[in-house]
Structure formats: structure tokens, C-alpha cells
Amino acid sequence: MQAEAQREYGLTPDDVHDSFNFFMHTGIDTQGRPYIARQTSKKGDYVDLLALIDVLAVPNVCGADIMATSDFSAKPIAITIFEGLESDLAAVPRWPKYKNQRSPADFKNKTIKPDRELRRDPGYVPDFTNVPIRTAEVPVQLDPQELAMMRDLQQTGNYGVTPAEVLRYVFFSWWIERFMHGPKHFEDLRAQRSRLNR
């Protein structure tokens, strides 16, 4: 998605750098394994950024309806761009200067060579994958014990509001735990499940 968005300015996938995921809840467990946990951000949470130089920023919402990054549902994000004032820049604290910090004056070749100036391609036509998003309802039959467990999880308020949201959360967390070979998920759900099974 980010590579496609940057293509509008003539950039290639090689120009895509690591994203900075504000609301993605990740960490390292006591065994040194990376994990993705339940998202804790709430509707209305926001981050203010102040650009100190000209930037091309690509809002890349790291969310998926089958992954934990957005609690198994695609969520919208609103972005508002304001023009900064001189008073905003004046309020920025002075950057610290470190002993090992170097500047172009320290280089043998003191001229910084920019690769290319960014220019928007007026003929650009977006070609994102999986757009538009399509959804389909899938009927699921639960036996009385499964239904009771699902309702217990629903009452915690941690796994969704509706029965469908809770079931989706439980199913995909099970799938990730069983089949995914990347970061592990849901220590909290595993603990909750073991309490319900006692």
C-alpha cells in the first residue's frame, strides 16, 4: 500500500522505509519473542506531528481484519493537515548536539547530492490491491458450551461488543496461535480461555 501511494511521486518500492506504527501494540515477551497484543487505542485518540522540514508523508494504517493490529476489524483514520506557524517552530526545543555527531563540514565530499526532486505524476491512477474491500457474512453454529464461553468473553468487553465481533476475535486469534510462524499473539486471551475452561 505504501509503495503504491509513493508511486504517485515517482518513487519505487526500494524507496519504502520502515513505517512508524503509532497505535500498533507490540512488545517482546520474557522469552525474548516478539508479540502483537490487543490494540488499546480508542476512538478519538490522536497524535500531533510538526514537520520541521518539507516531507512526503504516507499515512499507512497498519490494520487488517484478520490480524491483531486492529483487533480484527478494519478501522478508518482521519488525517488533518494544518499549516504550521512561526510560533509553532519557535516552540520546538533546541536539538541536542552529541560529541559523535557529524555534519557535512566533517565529510571529504561536503556536497550533499539529492537523488531527485519529488514531482507529482499528473497521470497517476491509483492501483491499490484489495480495494474496494468486500465483506461477506458467514453463518456459524455454536453448541451450548461454545455459546456460553462466547458470551462470557463478550461480557469482559475486551474482545468486541457483538457476538460476531467476539467470535471473529477468538477464531483469528486461535488461527494465529496455531498456524502463524511470526510474532505470537494474545497471551491475555489464552489466559482468559484457560480460566473459562476450569
Summary of the structure (lengths in Angstrom):
residues: 198
radius of gyration: 22.8
end to end distance: 44.0
largest distance: 75.0
contacts: 347
relative contact order: 0.16
helix: 31%
strand: 4%
